[in-house]
Amino acid sequence: MTDPGPRLDRLPVGRFHRRIIWLIGAGMFFDSFDVYLAAGVLGALVHSGWSTLGHNATFVSITSVGMLLGALAAGYLGDVKGRKFSYQFNLAIFGLASLAGAVAPSMEWLIVCRFFMGLGLGAEIVIGYGCLGEFVPPQVRGKWSAYLSLIANSALFFSTLLGFLIIPHLGWRVMFVIVGVGAFVIWFRRRAMPESPRWLKSQGRDAEAEAVMAGIEREFAPAQLPDPPDPAAVDDRPARKLGSVDLFKPPYLRRTAIAVCVHVVLNIVIYGFVVWVPTFLVGQGLGVSSSLGYSALMSLGGPAGALIAALISDRVGRRYGILVFSLLAAVTGWAYLSSPNIYLATFLGFIMFTLVYLLVAFGIATHVPELFPTDVRLRGNGVANTTGRIAAIAAPRSSSASTARAESTRSWP
């Protein structure tokens, strides 16, 4: 059969690509919603006395442990069993665990449920960004990956907003019910999602790859289909099949190191700052409702950052964008810590959120998946994501200590 890779790359962007991004994006939305609902839930749990800062730190850390193991397993399963199998498997895990968390009788049991939520949550991120790039042409891959990041990270705003509207009146358990029900709706809709033809081809399943590719091409009008590539220009020689060990040998070792650095830095920022904002604001003397309201305003920076990335990522370039926005985020983070009042802190928090999710779109969503070939793409993503989770496990403990120190030295009116 003709290699499906060039055939996919030459297709015009159309309805098929929009359907794929929404099927992937919907699952990632509820994945991110589940991750970020922790911010509002933990603030409310501390305020009510149901939890402590120490338990909250354990909750966030155990989320990272589950996501660490889930990311590592998803990378292997996605490359060996297929993208579609891994999608459905992890979606079911975090959907069931979220519903169980909604009826947890104690903080200890909620932490146990959160571990299983984390298994599914970590897998979704690894598979989603890696798989989208296998369907989208390279000339617009940065923009579409940023759109996927926009869909996923808009959950930051919606989880914070719904937390503001729901938690003070109906309680925190409703937040987990929303995630569980949403996950199973998406699980049902995703059954019609095609397997990646690139992956099928890499596994030597040529007949299946051709059948899926033919089905994709039938969704386009004949006039839209590009001319087939020149057979003389196609290299039909079988390539050496890559394994996990190749990620740690030249020429892929350097790529793996870059991917790990991107994930480590962004995970520390997200789990050491973003998730802790409502708890930090409560520690400064604000009520739960007020802290969630200010956090909702800051979290608008999540979709704003992803949208900006969609507009500029294919023009600016991945590496240059990562460098510039990292420097800007470092300066903004320092200014945020020096804020004399809640109003300036909210403004700088919005800027910080924007820059963080610009970096997520440039780095995690686009650059890292592009570093690895199909054979080991998800395993490369999984290794980088797993290492980032290891760094994130320590971040909540550090943030907990910083919050405790801040409570003893300053209170915003």
N, C-alpha and C positions, 0 to 999 in steps of 0.2 A: 504494500500500500504506500501511497504518498505520505510523507511525514506530516502529521497534523499540525505541528508547530508553525511552519510557514503559512499553512492554509488559515490557521486562526489569526495570525498576525496580519494577514492581508485582507481580512474581512472588514467592511465598514462598520463603524459603531452604530448599533441599532437596538431594536426592541429586545433581541436576545440578550445583549449585554446589560440592558436595564433590568431585565428580569433576574439575571444572575446576581447583580449587585444588591438588589432588594432581598433576594433569598438569603444571601450571605449576610447582608447588613442587618436584617431583622434579628437574626440569631445573635449577632454581635451587639446589637442594641440592648437586648435583654441581659446579655452577658455583662456589659458595662453597667447597666442599671443595677444589677445584683452587686457588682463590686462597689459602686459609689453610694448605694443606699446605706452602706455602713456608716458614712459620715453623719447623716441625720439620726440614724438609729442609735449609734453609740453615744451621741450627745444626749439624747433623750434618756437612755438607760442610766447614764451617770447622774443626770438631774433627778431621776425618780428614785435613785438608790438601789435599783435592780442590779447595777453593775458598778465597778470601780475603774479607775484609770488603768490599774494593772490588768484587770480582766479584759478591758477594751484593747490593750496592747496585745494580749494573748489572742484575742479574736482576730485582730488584723494580721498578726504574725501567722496564725494557723491558716488563715486564708492564703497567705503567701506560700506556706508549706504545701497545701493542697494544690495550688496553682502551679507550683514548682513541679510536683510529681505529675500533674495533669499535662503540663506542657511537654515534659520529657516523653511521656507515654504517647501523647498525640503525635509528636514528631515521628516516632517509630511506626505507630499504627497507620498514620496518614501515608507514609511512604511504602509500607508493606501491604496494608489491607485496602488502601484507597482513601481518597478525600471524602467521598460521600459517606462511607461507613463511619469514619471518625466523627464527621459532623453530627450524625444522628445519635451516635453513642454518647457523646459528651453532652449534647443538648438534653437528653433524657436524664442524665445523672444530675445536672445542676437544677433541672426542673423539679425532680422528685425531692432533692435535698432542700430546696427552697420551701416547698410545701411542708416538709417535716420541720424546718426551722420556725415556720409560722405558729406551730403548736408546741414549741419547746417549753418545758415546765420550769427551766432554770437557765441561768447564764452558762453553766457548765454544759448543759445539753445543747444549747444554742451554739456553743463553740464546737462541739462534736459535729453538729449538722453543717457548720460552716466549713469544716475540713472537706466534707464530701461535695459541698457546693464548689469549693476551690478546685477540686479535681476536674469538674466540667468547665469551670471558668477559664482555667489555664489552657485547656485544649482548644477552646473556641478561638482564642486570639491567634494561636500558632497557625491553625488551619485556614482561618478566614483570609488574612492578608496574603498568605502564601498561595492560596488557590485562586484568588481573583486575578493575580498576574498571569496565570496560565490560560485565562480566557481573553484578556484585554490586550489589544495591540500595543507594542512598546512605545509608539510615538505619543500615546495619551495615557500611558500607565500611571504616571505620576499624578495626573489629575484625577483619574478614577480611583486610585488608592486613597487619595486625600478625601474624595467623596465618601468612600467607605469609612474612613476615619471620622468624617463629619457625622455620618449616620450613627456610628458606634458611640462616639463621644458626646453627641447631643444628649445621650442618656445621663451625662453628668448634670446638665441643667434640669432635665425632667425629673430625675430622681430627687434632686435637691428641692425643686419646686413642689413636687408631690409630697415630699417629706414635710415641707413647710405647711402644706394644706391639710395633710392627713394625720401625721403623727400627733400633733397636739389635741386632736379631736377624736380620732378613731384608734390611735395607738400604733405602735411600730409593727405589729404582726401583719397588718394589711399590706405592708410593703413587700414582704416575702410572698404573700398570696399573689400579688400582681405579677411577680417574676415567674412563679411556678406555672400559673395559667398561661401567661404569654409564651413561655418556652414550649409548652405542649401544642399550642396553636401553630407555632413556627415548625415544630417537628412534623406535624401533619402536612403542612404545605411543602416542606422540603423533600418529600418523598419523590416528587417529580423532577428534582434537580439532576442534571446529567453528571456522570463521572467525568473527570478531566481526561480528554483524549491524549494529552501529552503524557499523563501518568500511565494510561493503558499501554501506550506505545513503549514507554520505558520499561514496562514489565513483560514485553514481548507478546502482548495480547492484541495483535494487529487487527484481527477480525472485529473485535469489540470496539477498538479505537476507530476503525473505519465506519462502523455502524453509527456510533455516536456522532462522529464528524459529519456524516451524511445527513443525520437528523438536524444538526445545527445549521448546515448550509441550506436545508429546505426551508428554514425560517426567513431566508432572504430571497428577494425577487431575483430571477436569473440575471437580469441586467446589473444587479448589485455585486454579483460574484466576480472576483478578479480572475484574470487568466491564471491557469495553473503555472507553477514554476517550471523553468526549463529543466527537463530531466537530466541534461548533461551537467547542470549546475548543482544537482542534488547529490550529496555524499551518502551513498547507501551502505558504506562500510559499517559493520556493527561496532558501536563504541563500547569501551570497557565499562562494565557496570560498576558504579561507585557504591561504597559501603560507608558505614558510620566512621570507620577509622580514617577514611580519606579526609574528613573534616579537620583532622589534626596533623595533616601532612601537606607539604607544598603541592600545588599552588593554593590550596584552600585554607591552610592554616592562618594566613594573614587575614583572609576574609572572615573566618570564624572569630578571630580576635577583635576585628572591627565591630562585628555584630554583637559580640558580648559587651563591649564598651558602651555601645548605644543603649542596650537594654539595661545594663547596670545603672547608668546615670539616670535614665528616665524613671526606672522603678523606684530608685531612692527618692527622687523628687515627688513622684505621685503618692507613694505610700508614707513618705516622711512629711509631706506638706498638704497635698490636696485632700486626702482622706481625713486629715486631722483638723481642718479649718473650723468646723462647727464646735468640736470639743475645745479647741484653743479659745474660741470666742466666748464660750460658756465660762472658761477659766478666767477671762478678763472681766467677769461680772455681768455679762449679758444673759438674758433669759433664753430658754430653748427656742421659743418662737422668733425672737429677734436674731439670734445667732443663725438660725436656718434661713431667715430672710436675707441677711447680709451675704450668707454663703451662696444663696441662689443668684444674687447679683454678680458675685465673683465668677460663678460657674458658667455664666454666659460666655466667658472667654474660651471655654472648650469648643463649642461649635464655631465661634469666631475664628479661632486659630486654624481649625481644619478647613474652613471656607477660604481663608487667605492662602493656605497651602495649595488648595485646588486651583487657585488662580495663577500661582507663580511657580509651582514645583517643576513643571516641564520647561520653564524658561530659565529659572535661576540655577538649577542643578542641585543634586542631592547633597553632595559634600560641602559646597559653599554655603548652602542654606543652613545645614546643621551647625557649621562653625559660627556663623554670624548670630543665629538665634540663641545658641548656647551662651555666648558672651552677653547678649542682652538680658537673658534670663538670670544670669549670675548677678548682674548689677541690680536688676529689679528685685530679686530676692533679698539682697542686702538692704535696699531701701524699705522694703516691706517690714522687715524686722525693726526698723528704726521709726516706724509710723507713730506719731504722737496721739492720734485719735482714730476712731473707727471709720470715719469718712475717707481719710487718706488711705487707710489700710484697705478699704473696700476697692478703691480705685486701683491701687497698686496690685491688689489681689487679682482683679480682673485682667490687668496687663500680664501678670505672672501666669495665670491660667491660659491666656492666649498664646504666650510664647511656649509653654510646656506642650500644648496640643499642636502647635505648629511643628515642634520637634517630633512628636509622635507620628504625625503625618509624613514628614520628610524621612524620618529614620526607621521606625518600627513598621509602618505601613508600606513604605515604598523601597527604601534603600536596602534594608536587610534581606527581604525575599529575593531581590534581584542579584544578590551576591552568590547564590547557590544554584547549581543545575537541578533539573527536575528530579533526578534519582534521589538526591539528598536534601531537597529544598526544605521540606518540613522538619527533617532532623536537624538541619542547620538552624532553622528558626527555633526549634525546640531547645537545642543546646543553649542558644543565646538567651532565650526567654527564661529557661531554668536558672541560669547563672544570675540573671537580673532578679529573679525571685529570691535567690539566696541573699542578695544584698538588701532586698526589701524586707526580709524577716527582721533584720536588725534596725531598720529605719523607725518602725513604730516605737520601739523601746527608747530610742534616742529622743523622739518627739514627745513621748510621755514625760521624760525627765525634763525636757525644755519647757513643756507646758506647766509642770509643777513649779519650776523656778519662776516662770513668768507670773503665776498666780500670787507668788509671795512678794513680788516687787512692783506690780503695776496693775491698775484696773481702769478700763476705759469707762467714761460716763455714758 
